[in-house]
């Protein structure tokens, strides 16, 4: 069982009409990681090894800079347990 969940909300300071395109690039990097993830309207939650997810946060910052962001605000939430936590345990009662 994975050790942690990490939610990332990333706000690249780019032109308003470019924000979604930059965020889409970050989500593509999360998809490419192979980690389980859920995209929400305000943040993306990942499940897996904490160090791997923290490295993805750093990669997200780099993606934003490469896309022209002069500044990036990131809000991160981490739920960690040595016994493991999962997205499913949090959401299963709300899904059909």
Secondary structure, 3 states (H helix, E strand, C coil): CCCEEEEEEEEECCCHHHHHHHHHHHHHHHHHCCCEEEECCCCEEEEECHHHHHHHHHHHHHHHHHCCCCCEEEEEEEEECCCCCCHHHHHHHHCC
